[in-house]
Amino acid sequence: MKAALSELPAVRGKYVENADLSALTWFRVGGPADVLFMPADEDDLAHFLKNTPATVPVMTMGVGSNLLVRDGGVRGVMIRLGSPFRKIDASGTTVSAGAAAIDAQVAKAAAEAGIAGLEFFRGVPGTIGGALAMNAGAYGGETKDVLVEAVGFTRNGERRVFSNEEMGFSYRHCDSADGVIFTRATFAGTRGDPEEITARMRDISEKREATQPIRERTGGSTFANPDPALSGGRKSWQLIDEIGARGRVVGDAQVSERHCNFMINRGKATAADLETLIESLRKDVLTKLGVELRWEIRRVGEPVRD
Ligand SMILES: Cc1cc2nc3c(=O)[nH]c(=O)nc-3n(C[C@H](O)[C@H](O)[C@H](O)COP(=O)(O)OP(=O)(O)OC[C@H]3O[C@@H](n4cnc5c(N)ncnc54)[C@H](O)[C@@H]3O)c2cc1C
Protein backbone atom coordinates (compact mmCIF):
# COMPACT_ATOMS: atom_id res chain seq x y z
CA MET A 1 0.00 0.00 0.00
CA LYS A 2 1.24 3.48 -0.85
CA ALA A 3 2.49 5.63 2.05
CA ALA A 4 0.97 9.10 2.15
CA LEU A 5 2.31 12.29 3.72
CA SER A 6 -0.84 12.50 5.87
CA GLU A 7 0.37 9.40 7.81
CA LEU A 8 3.75 10.94 8.60
CA PRO A 9 4.70 13.25 11.47
CA ALA A 10 5.64 16.91 11.02
CA VAL A 11 9.44 17.15 10.76
CA ARG A 12 12.08 19.86 10.47
CA GLY A 13 13.73 18.08 7.55
CA LYS A 14 12.28 17.63 4.06
CA TYR A 15 9.75 15.24 2.55
CA VAL A 16 9.49 14.71 -1.22
CA GLU A 17 6.48 12.77 -2.48
CA ASN A 18 6.79 10.39 -5.42
CA ALA A 19 10.54 10.97 -5.47
CA ASP A 20 12.49 9.75 -8.50
CA LEU A 21 15.12 7.36 -7.11
CA SER A 22 16.72 6.57 -10.47
CA ALA A 23 18.40 9.98 -10.35
CA LEU A 24 19.90 9.08 -6.96
CA THR A 25 21.51 5.76 -7.89
CA TRP A 26 24.58 4.92 -9.95
CA PHE A 27 22.60 2.55 -12.20
CA ARG A 28 20.12 5.34 -13.04
CA VAL A 29 17.20 2.88 -13.11
CA GLY A 30 14.12 2.22 -11.02
CA GLY A 31 10.84 3.75 -9.97
CA PRO A 32 10.00 6.39 -7.38
CA ALA A 33 9.76 6.18 -3.60
CA ASP A 34 6.32 7.03 -2.20
CA VAL A 35 8.15 9.50 0.04
CA LEU A 36 11.81 10.51 0.32
CA PHE A 37 12.76 11.90 3.74
CA MET A 38 15.88 13.97 4.43
CA PRO A 39 16.13 14.55 8.20
CA ALA A 40 17.45 17.84 9.60
CA ASP A 41 19.54 16.09 12.28
CA GLU A 42 19.56 13.03 14.55
CA ASP A 43 16.74 14.34 16.76
CA ASP A 44 14.56 14.92 13.71
CA LEU A 45 15.29 11.38 12.51
CA ALA A 46 14.44 9.91 15.94
CA HIS A 47 11.21 11.94 16.07
CA PHE A 48 10.25 10.71 12.59
CA LEU A 49 10.93 7.06 13.47
CA LYS A 50 9.07 7.21 16.80
CA ASN A 51 5.99 8.83 15.26
CA THR A 52 5.69 6.98 11.96
CA PRO A 53 3.22 4.08 12.17
CA ALA A 54 4.93 0.69 12.23
CA THR A 55 2.88 -0.25 9.15
CA VAL A 56 4.85 2.23 7.00
CA PRO A 57 7.97 0.56 5.56
CA VAL A 58 11.15 2.59 6.08
CA MET A 59 14.43 2.08 4.20
CA THR A 60 17.72 3.93 3.94
CA MET A 61 20.05 4.70 1.07
CA GLY A 62 23.40 6.40 0.66
CA VAL A 63 24.49 7.48 -2.81
CA GLY A 64 23.09 4.33 -4.41
CA SER A 65 26.42 2.85 -5.55
CA ASN A 66 25.38 -0.66 -4.54
CA LEU A 67 21.66 -0.40 -5.00
CA LEU A 68 19.26 -1.68 -7.67
CA VAL A 69 15.89 0.03 -7.31
CA ARG A 70 13.24 -2.00 -9.12
CA ASP A 71 11.05 -0.43 -11.81
CA GLY A 72 7.91 -0.29 -9.65
CA GLY A 73 9.69 1.87 -7.06
CA VAL A 74 9.71 1.74 -3.28
CA ARG A 75 6.56 1.60 -1.16
CA GLY A 76 6.90 3.58 2.03
CA VAL A 77 9.62 6.02 3.00
CA MET A 78 13.19 6.09 1.74
CA ILE A 79 15.52 7.98 4.07
CA ARG A 80 18.49 9.78 2.57
CA LEU A 81 20.87 11.58 4.90
CA GLY A 82 22.10 14.90 3.52
CA SER A 83 24.59 17.62 4.40
CA PRO A 84 23.83 17.71 8.18
CA PHE A 85 25.31 14.20 8.29
CA ARG A 86 28.47 14.87 6.27
CA LYS A 87 30.80 16.28 8.94
CA ILE A 88 34.29 14.74 9.19
CA ASP A 89 36.77 15.32 12.07
CA ALA A 90 40.24 13.84 12.07
CA SER A 91 42.76 14.24 14.87
CA GLY A 92 45.32 12.12 16.70
CA THR A 93 44.63 8.66 15.34
CA THR A 94 40.84 9.02 15.26
CA VAL A 95 38.44 9.98 12.48
CA SER A 96 34.77 10.58 13.13
CA ALA A 97 32.41 10.96 10.20
CA GLY A 98 28.72 11.45 9.55
CA ALA A 99 27.00 8.61 7.71
CA ALA A 100 26.44 10.78 4.63
CA ALA A 101 30.16 11.60 4.32
CA ILE A 102 31.65 10.25 1.09
CA ASP A 103 34.20 7.51 1.78
CA ALA A 104 36.89 9.14 -0.40
CA GLN A 105 36.50 12.40 1.55
CA VAL A 106 37.02 10.48 4.79
CA ALA A 107 40.18 8.90 3.34
CA LYS A 108 41.39 12.35 2.28
CA ALA A 109 40.75 13.90 5.71
CA ALA A 110 42.59 11.01 7.38
CA ALA A 111 45.55 11.40 5.02
CA GLU A 112 45.77 15.14 5.64
CA ALA A 113 45.78 14.53 9.40
CA GLY A 114 48.53 11.90 9.05
CA ILE A 115 46.26 8.98 9.98
CA ALA A 116 47.09 5.74 8.17
CA GLY A 117 44.82 2.72 7.69
CA LEU A 118 41.79 4.35 6.05
CA GLU A 119 43.32 4.57 2.55
CA PHE A 120 41.05 1.80 1.27
CA PHE A 121 38.06 4.17 1.56
CA ARG A 122 39.54 5.96 -1.47
CA GLY A 123 38.48 2.95 -3.55
CA VAL A 124 34.84 2.80 -2.45
CA PRO A 125 32.51 5.34 -4.10
CA GLY A 126 29.79 5.24 -1.41
CA THR A 127 28.99 6.89 1.91
CA ILE A 128 30.02 5.90 5.42
CA GLY A 129 26.44 4.66 6.04
CA GLY A 130 26.75 2.32 3.05
CA ALA A 131 30.22 1.23 4.20
CA LEU A 132 28.85 0.29 7.64
CA ALA A 133 25.91 -1.62 6.17
CA MET A 134 28.06 -3.45 3.61
CA ASN A 135 31.38 -3.75 5.47
CA ALA A 136 32.79 -2.05 2.39
CA GLY A 137 36.42 -2.69 1.58
CA ALA A 138 38.99 -2.49 -1.15
CA TYR A 139 42.60 -3.38 -1.82
CA GLY A 140 43.21 -5.29 1.39
CA GLY A 141 41.34 -3.08 3.88
CA GLU A 142 37.74 -3.12 5.03
CA THR A 143 35.45 -1.18 7.34
CA LYS A 144 35.66 -3.76 10.12
CA ASP A 145 39.46 -3.25 10.33
CA VAL A 146 39.14 0.40 11.40
CA LEU A 147 35.71 0.87 12.98
CA VAL A 148 35.63 1.73 16.68
CA GLU A 149 31.90 2.34 17.01
CA ALA A 150 28.85 3.36 14.99
CA VAL A 151 25.77 5.29 16.05
CA GLY A 152 22.41 4.28 14.64
CA PHE A 153 18.67 4.51 15.20
CA THR A 154 16.30 1.53 15.26
CA ARG A 155 12.96 1.57 13.43
CA ASN A 156 11.24 2.70 16.64
CA GLY A 157 13.61 5.65 17.09
CA GLU A 158 15.88 4.25 19.80
CA ARG A 159 19.47 5.58 19.60
CA ARG A 160 22.08 2.84 19.83
CA VAL A 161 25.86 2.76 19.89
CA PHE A 162 27.36 -0.34 18.27
CA SER A 163 30.90 -1.46 19.08
CA ASN A 164 32.87 -3.10 16.29
CA GLU A 165 32.00 -6.57 17.73
CA GLU A 166 28.30 -5.68 17.95
CA MET A 167 28.19 -4.82 14.24
CA GLY A 168 28.57 -8.53 13.39
CA PHE A 169 30.76 -7.85 10.36
CA SER A 170 31.60 -10.50 7.83
CA TYR A 171 32.61 -10.27 4.17
CA ARG A 172 30.52 -7.39 2.66
CA HIS A 173 27.92 -7.87 5.36
CA CYS A 174 26.88 -6.40 8.71
CA ASP A 175 24.44 -8.31 10.97
CA SER A 176 23.27 -5.16 12.80
CA ALA A 177 22.33 -3.21 9.68
CA ASP A 178 18.87 -4.73 9.31
CA GLY A 179 16.46 -1.88 9.93
CA VAL A 180 19.08 0.32 11.65
CA ILE A 181 19.81 3.76 10.22
CA PHE A 182 23.42 4.62 10.90
CA THR A 183 24.11 8.30 11.43
CA ARG A 184 27.83 8.40 12.24
CA ALA A 185 30.91 6.38 12.99
CA THR A 186 34.30 6.63 14.66
CA PHE A 187 37.37 5.00 13.12
CA ALA A 188 40.89 4.47 14.44
CA GLY A 189 44.05 4.38 12.36
CA THR A 190 47.73 4.70 13.17
CA ARG A 191 50.14 7.63 12.83
CA GLY A 192 51.58 7.89 9.34
CA ASP A 193 53.25 10.26 6.95
CA PRO A 194 50.64 12.28 5.00
CA GLU A 195 52.67 12.09 1.78
CA GLU A 196 53.06 8.32 1.97
CA ILE A 197 49.36 7.87 2.77
CA THR A 198 48.42 10.10 -0.15
CA ALA A 199 50.73 8.12 -2.44
CA ARG A 200 49.00 4.87 -1.40
CA MET A 201 45.61 6.47 -2.10
CA ARG A 202 46.81 7.58 -5.52
CA ASP A 203 47.89 4.02 -6.21
CA ILE A 204 44.43 2.70 -5.26
CA SER A 205 42.82 5.33 -7.45
CA GLU A 206 44.96 4.38 -10.46
CA LYS A 207 44.31 0.66 -10.00
CA ARG A 208 40.54 1.25 -9.91
CA GLU A 209 40.68 3.43 -12.97
CA ALA A 210 42.54 0.69 -14.85
CA THR A 211 40.35 -2.25 -13.83
CA GLN A 212 36.80 -1.01 -13.10
CA PRO A 213 34.24 0.74 -15.32
CA ILE A 214 33.99 3.61 -12.83
CA ARG A 215 32.63 6.14 -15.30
CA GLU A 216 29.68 3.96 -16.31
CA ARG A 217 26.18 3.57 -14.90
CA THR A 218 27.01 0.57 -12.74
CA GLY A 219 26.39 -0.84 -9.27
CA GLY A 220 29.88 -2.01 -8.36
CA SER A 221 30.56 -5.69 -7.71
CA THR A 222 27.38 -7.57 -8.51
CA PHE A 223 28.21 -10.76 -6.62
CA ALA A 224 30.24 -11.20 -3.46
CA ASN A 225 33.24 -13.41 -4.07
CA PRO A 226 32.35 -17.00 -3.14
CA ASP A 227 34.13 -19.03 -0.47
CA PRO A 228 37.42 -20.06 -2.18
CA ALA A 229 36.93 -23.61 -0.87
CA LEU A 230 33.70 -23.85 -2.90
CA SER A 231 34.88 -22.04 -6.02
CA GLY A 232 38.33 -23.56 -6.39
CA GLY A 233 39.81 -20.19 -5.46
CA ARG A 234 38.08 -18.42 -8.35
CA LYS A 235 36.55 -14.99 -7.86
CA SER A 236 33.09 -14.09 -9.14
CA TRP A 237 34.44 -12.31 -12.23
CA GLN A 238 36.51 -15.36 -13.14
CA LEU A 239 33.46 -17.65 -12.90
CA ILE A 240 31.44 -15.29 -15.12
CA ASP A 241 34.31 -15.11 -17.59
CA GLU A 242 34.66 -18.89 -17.60
CA ILE A 243 31.03 -19.39 -18.70
CA GLY A 244 31.70 -17.01 -21.59
CA ALA A 245 29.37 -14.26 -20.35
CA ARG A 246 31.70 -11.27 -20.65
CA GLY A 247 29.73 -8.67 -22.63
CA ARG A 248 26.41 -10.60 -22.36
CA VAL A 249 23.43 -8.33 -23.03
CA VAL A 250 19.77 -8.23 -21.92
CA GLY A 251 17.97 -5.20 -23.34
CA ASP A 252 20.29 -2.29 -22.61
CA ALA A 253 21.94 -4.04 -19.64
CA GLN A 254 25.38 -5.50 -20.24
CA VAL A 255 28.09 -7.45 -18.43
CA SER A 256 31.04 -5.07 -18.46
CA GLU A 257 33.76 -5.97 -20.98
CA ARG A 258 36.30 -4.47 -18.60
CA HIS A 259 35.31 -6.29 -15.39
CA CYS A 260 32.71 -9.01 -15.68
CA ASN A 261 31.44 -8.76 -12.10
CA PHE A 262 30.21 -5.25 -13.00
CA MET A 263 26.91 -4.73 -14.86
CA ILE A 264 26.32 -1.65 -16.96
CA ASN A 265 23.27 0.32 -17.97
CA ARG A 266 24.18 1.31 -21.55
CA GLY A 267 21.53 4.04 -21.48
CA LYS A 268 17.99 2.70 -21.57
CA ALA A 269 18.22 -0.40 -19.37
CA THR A 270 15.41 -1.07 -16.93
CA ALA A 271 15.92 -2.58 -13.49
CA ALA A 272 14.20 -5.69 -14.90
CA ASP A 273 16.83 -5.95 -17.69
CA LEU A 274 19.59 -5.78 -15.11
CA GLU A 275 17.95 -8.27 -12.77
CA THR A 276 17.26 -10.72 -15.63
CA LEU A 277 20.86 -10.44 -16.81
CA ILE A 278 22.27 -10.98 -13.33
CA GLU A 279 19.97 -13.93 -12.60
CA SER A 280 21.01 -15.50 -15.93
CA LEU A 281 24.65 -15.34 -14.76
CA ARG A 282 23.78 -16.86 -11.38
CA LYS A 283 21.89 -19.71 -13.06
CA ASP A 284 24.59 -20.46 -15.66
CA VAL A 285 27.44 -20.36 -13.14
CA LEU A 286 25.52 -22.80 -10.93
CA THR A 287 24.58 -25.13 -13.81
CA LYS A 288 27.95 -25.12 -15.56
CA LEU A 289 30.39 -24.75 -12.68
CA GLY A 290 28.38 -25.83 -9.62
CA VAL A 291 29.11 -22.60 -7.72
CA GLU A 292 26.34 -20.57 -6.12
CA LEU A 293 26.85 -16.82 -6.41
CA ARG A 294 25.40 -14.46 -3.79
CA TRP A 295 24.09 -11.00 -4.75
CA GLU A 296 26.25 -8.23 -3.26
CA ILE A 297 24.14 -5.51 -4.87
CA ARG A 298 21.06 -4.77 -2.76
CA ARG A 299 17.73 -4.93 -4.54
CA VAL A 300 14.85 -2.84 -3.23
CA GLY A 301 11.32 -2.04 -4.32
CA GLU A 302 8.59 -3.63 -6.40
CA PRO A 303 9.00 -5.11 -9.91
CA VAL A 304 5.95 -3.24 -11.23
CA ARG A 305 4.08 -0.17 -10.11
CA ASP A 306 0.70 -0.87 -8.48
C1 LIG B 1 32.24 1.79 -9.62
C2 LIG B 1 31.98 1.15 -8.27
C3 LIG B 1 33.04 0.56 -7.59
C4 LIG B 1 32.81 -0.04 -6.33
N1 LIG B 1 33.88 -0.60 -5.67
C5 LIG B 1 33.69 -1.13 -4.43
C6 LIG B 1 34.79 -1.67 -3.69
O1 LIG B 1 35.92 -1.70 -4.15
N2 LIG B 1 34.52 -2.18 -2.46
C7 LIG B 1 33.27 -2.17 -1.91
O2 LIG B 1 33.10 -2.62 -0.77
N3 LIG B 1 32.23 -1.67 -2.59
C8 LIG B 1 32.40 -1.15 -3.83
N4 LIG B 1 31.33 -0.64 -4.51
C9 LIG B 1 30.00 -0.76 -3.94
C10 LIG B 1 29.55 0.41 -3.07
O3 LIG B 1 30.29 1.57 -3.35
C11 LIG B 1 29.67 0.08 -1.57
O4 LIG B 1 28.90 -1.04 -1.21
C12 LIG B 1 29.23 1.26 -0.71
O5 LIG B 1 29.55 0.98 0.63
C13 LIG B 1 27.73 1.58 -0.82
O6 LIG B 1 27.52 2.84 -0.23
P1 LIG B 1 26.29 3.76 -0.65
O7 LIG B 1 26.34 4.96 0.18
O8 LIG B 1 26.31 3.97 -2.12
O9 LIG B 1 25.09 2.82 -0.24
P2 LIG B 1 23.79 2.45 -1.11
O10 LIG B 1 24.23 1.76 -2.37
O11 LIG B 1 22.92 3.61 -1.25
O12 LIG B 1 23.12 1.36 -0.16
C14 LIG B 1 23.76 0.10 0.01
C15 LIG B 1 23.18 -0.54 1.29
O13 LIG B 1 23.60 0.24 2.41
C16 LIG B 1 22.46 0.61 3.18
N5 LIG B 1 22.72 1.93 3.77
C17 LIG B 1 23.17 3.05 3.15
N6 LIG B 1 23.27 4.06 4.02
C18 LIG B 1 22.86 3.58 5.21
C19 LIG B 1 22.73 4.14 6.52
N7 LIG B 1 23.02 5.42 6.79
N8 LIG B 1 22.28 3.34 7.52
C20 LIG B 1 21.95 2.04 7.29
N9 LIG B 1 22.06 1.45 6.08
C21 LIG B 1 22.51 2.22 5.06
C22 LIG B 1 21.28 0.62 2.21
O14 LIG B 1 20.08 0.43 2.88
C23 LIG B 1 21.66 -0.56 1.31
O15 LIG B 1 21.26 -1.78 1.89
C24 LIG B 1 31.53 -0.05 -5.77
C25 LIG B 1 30.47 0.57 -6.46
C26 LIG B 1 30.69 1.16 -7.69
C27 LIG B 1 29.55 1.82 -8.41
PDBQT file of the ligand as one rigid body, heavy atoms in Angstrom, charges set to zero:
ROOT
HETATM    1  C1  LIG A 401      32.244   1.791  -9.615  1.00  0.00    +0.000 C 
HETATM    2  C2  LIG A 401      31.984   1.147  -8.267  1.00  0.00    +0.000 A 
HETATM    3  C3  LIG A 401      33.038   0.562  -7.585  1.00  0.00    +0.000 A 
HETATM    4  C4  LIG A 401      32.811  -0.043  -6.330  1.00  0.00    +0.000 A 
HETATM    5  N1  LIG A 401      33.882  -0.604  -5.674  1.00  0.00    +0.000 NA
HETATM    6  C5  LIG A 401      33.694  -1.127  -4.434  1.00  0.00    +0.000 A 
HETATM    7  C6  LIG A 401      34.789  -1.670  -3.693  1.00  0.00    +0.000 A 
HETATM    8  O1  LIG A 401      35.921  -1.697  -4.147  1.00  0.00    +0.000 OA
HETATM    9  N2  LIG A 401      34.523  -2.179  -2.459  1.00  0.00    +0.000 N 
HETATM   10  C7  LIG A 401      33.273  -2.174  -1.915  1.00  0.00    +0.000 A 
HETATM   11  O2  LIG A 401      33.099  -2.625  -0.771  1.00  0.00    +0.000 OA
HETATM   12  N3  LIG A 401      32.228  -1.666  -2.591  1.00  0.00    +0.000 NA
HETATM   13  C8  LIG A 401      32.404  -1.153  -3.829  1.00  0.00    +0.000 A 
HETATM   14  N4  LIG A 401      31.335  -0.642  -4.513  1.00  0.00    +0.000 N 
HETATM   15  C9  LIG A 401      29.998  -0.759  -3.939  1.00  0.00    +0.000 C 
HETATM   16  C10 LIG A 401      29.550   0.408  -3.066  1.00  0.00    +0.000 C 
HETATM   17  O3  LIG A 401      30.290   1.574  -3.346  1.00  0.00    +0.000 OA
HETATM   18  C11 LIG A 401      29.667   0.082  -1.572  1.00  0.00    +0.000 C 
HETATM   19  O4  LIG A 401      28.896  -1.043  -1.205  1.00  0.00    +0.000 OA
HETATM   20  C12 LIG A 401      29.229   1.261  -0.708  1.00  0.00    +0.000 C 
HETATM   21  O5  LIG A 401      29.550   0.979   0.634  1.00  0.00    +0.000 OA
HETATM   22  C13 LIG A 401      27.729   1.577  -0.817  1.00  0.00    +0.000 C 
HETATM   23  O6  LIG A 401      27.524   2.835  -0.226  1.00  0.00    +0.000 OA
HETATM   24  P1  LIG A 401      26.295   3.755  -0.652  1.00  0.00    +0.000 P 
HETATM   25  O7  LIG A 401      26.339   4.961   0.179  1.00  0.00    +0.000 OA
HETATM   26  O8  LIG A 401      26.306   3.974  -2.120  1.00  0.00    +0.000 OA
HETATM   27  O9  LIG A 401      25.085   2.823  -0.237  1.00  0.00    +0.000 OA
HETATM   28  P2  LIG A 401      23.794   2.449  -1.113  1.00  0.00    +0.000 P 
HETATM   29  O10 LIG A 401      24.232   1.757  -2.368  1.00  0.00    +0.000 OA
HETATM   30  O11 LIG A 401      22.925   3.613  -1.251  1.00  0.00    +0.000 OA
HETATM   31  O12 LIG A 401      23.125   1.363  -0.162  1.00  0.00    +0.000 OA
HETATM   32  C14 LIG A 401      23.762   0.102   0.014  1.00  0.00    +0.000 C 
HETATM   33  C15 LIG A 401      23.182  -0.536   1.286  1.00  0.00    +0.000 C 
HETATM   34  O13 LIG A 401      23.601   0.236   2.405  1.00  0.00    +0.000 OA
HETATM   35  C16 LIG A 401      22.465   0.610   3.181  1.00  0.00    +0.000 C 
HETATM   36  N5  LIG A 401      22.716   1.929   3.767  1.00  0.00    +0.000 N 
HETATM   37  C17 LIG A 401      23.168   3.049   3.145  1.00  0.00    +0.000 A 
HETATM   38  N6  LIG A 401      23.268   4.062   4.021  1.00  0.00    +0.000 NA
HETATM   39  C18 LIG A 401      22.863   3.577   5.214  1.00  0.00    +0.000 A 
HETATM   40  C19 LIG A 401      22.734   4.144   6.522  1.00  0.00    +0.000 A 
HETATM   41  N7  LIG A 401      23.018   5.423   6.788  1.00  0.00    +0.000 N 
HETATM   42  N8  LIG A 401      22.283   3.336   7.520  1.00  0.00    +0.000 NA
HETATM   43  C20 LIG A 401      21.952   2.041   7.292  1.00  0.00    +0.000 A 
HETATM   44  N9  LIG A 401      22.060   1.453   6.082  1.00  0.00    +0.000 NA
HETATM   45  C21 LIG A 401      22.513   2.218   5.062  1.00  0.00    +0.000 A 
HETATM   46  C22 LIG A 401      21.284   0.616   2.214  1.00  0.00    +0.000 C 
HETATM   47  O14 LIG A 401      20.076   0.432   2.885  1.00  0.00    +0.000 OA
HETATM   48  C23 LIG A 401      21.662  -0.558   1.307  1.00  0.00    +0.000 C 
HETATM   49  O15 LIG A 401      21.255  -1.776   1.895  1.00  0.00    +0.000 OA
HETATM   50  C24 LIG A 401      31.528  -0.049  -5.773  1.00  0.00    +0.000 A 
HETATM   51  C25 LIG A 401      30.473   0.572  -6.459  1.00  0.00    +0.000 A 
HETATM   52  C26 LIG A 401      30.690   1.163  -7.695  1.00  0.00    +0.000 A 
HETATM   53  C27 LIG A 401      29.548   1.819  -8.414  1.00  0.00    +0.000 C 
ENDROOT
TORSDOF 0
